[in-house]
Amino acid sequence: MRHFLALDLKDDPALIAEYEAYHRDIWPEVRAHLKAHGVTGMEIHRLGTRMVMLMETDDARYDAGAMALATRDDPKIRQWEEQMWKFQAPTPWTPEGEKWVEMTRIFQL
C-alpha cells in the first residue's frame, strides 16, 4: 500500500540543510526498524518547508500502531526521532501530538 504523509520543517536554511544531510545517510537502525515493520520503500520530497513522504508498505506486515509502539520502546529510534524533531514542525492540519499527517487522495488516474 502507498501512504502519502506531510510534515513541515522549521523555516531555517541551515537547519534544513542539516536535516537533508541526516537523510542522505540514515542510521542503519532506522533503516532496519522501517523494514522490520513492513515499510518496503520510502521517499521524502520537499518544497520550501513542506515535506511529503511516500511510504510503501507490505499490508501483511505493516501496522502503524505497532510501529509507533516499537518506536517509543527502542532507545536508538527514539533518539533519531528526537533529533529529527529539532528540524521539524507539524503542519497546521496535524493532530495534536502527531508529527506526520496522512494526506487525502483527491484524484487518481
N, C-alpha and C positions, 0 to 999 in steps of 0.2 A: 504494500500500500504506500502511497505517497502522501506526505504531510507537508503542508506549507505553513511556516510559522514566521512571525515578525517580532523584532526587538529593535530598540534604538541604542545608539551609542551616545555617550556624552559628547557634546559639541566642542571637542578639543583636538586639533590636528595631531598633536604629539601623542595623546592617549590613543587615538585611532590608529596611528602608525604602530604603536606598541602592541595593540590588540591584534592587528593583522600579522605582526611578526610572530606572536604566540601561535597563531593559527597556520602559519607556514610549516610549523613543526610541532604538532600537538604531542602532548606527553603520551608515551606508549600505554600507560594505564588508562588514559581516556579513550584511546582507540579500542583497547581490549574491552573496556566497560560497554562501549556502544555496541560492539559486535556481539558480546555476550548477551545483550538484551534485545537482539533481533534487528539492530539497525544494519542494513545491508549497504547503504550508501548515504552520503550527506554532502550537500553543497551549501555554502553561505555566500550570498551576494549582497553588496552594499551600494546604496545610492545616498550620498551625503551621510547623514547619521542613521538612516533607516536600513536595517538589515532584514533580508528574507532568507530563511533556511528551507531548503528542500531536503526532507529526510525520507528515505525509502526504507521500509521495514518488511520483515517476514511476518505475516499475520499469524502464523502458527507459534511464533516465539515472542513477539513484541507485546508488551503490556506497559503502558505509560505509568500506571500507578506503581507497579513493581520496580520499574526503572528508577522512579523518583525515590522510593524507599531505599533502594540499593545505593543511590547517590548519597542520600543522607547518612547511610551507615558505613560508607567507605571513606576513610580519612583522606586518602590521596585525591579522590574525585571531589570530595567536599572542598579540599584545598584549591583545586582547579576552579571550581565554581565560585568560590570566594574571591579568588584572584581576578576572574573574569568580571565579577560584579563591579570592580574598580573602574571598568571601562563602560559598562552597560547601564541602560536606563529603560524602564518599562515604557511601552507606547502609551498614549493617552487612553487606549482601549483595553489595556492589560488588566485583568482582575487583580485585586489586592493580593499580595503575597506570591504572585506568579512572576516569571521572567518572560519567557517566550509565550506568545499567544497564537493559537491556531487561526489561520486566515480562512475566510469563507469563499468557496469557489462560486464565481458568478457566471462563468462561461466555460464550456469545453467543446472542442471540435473532434 
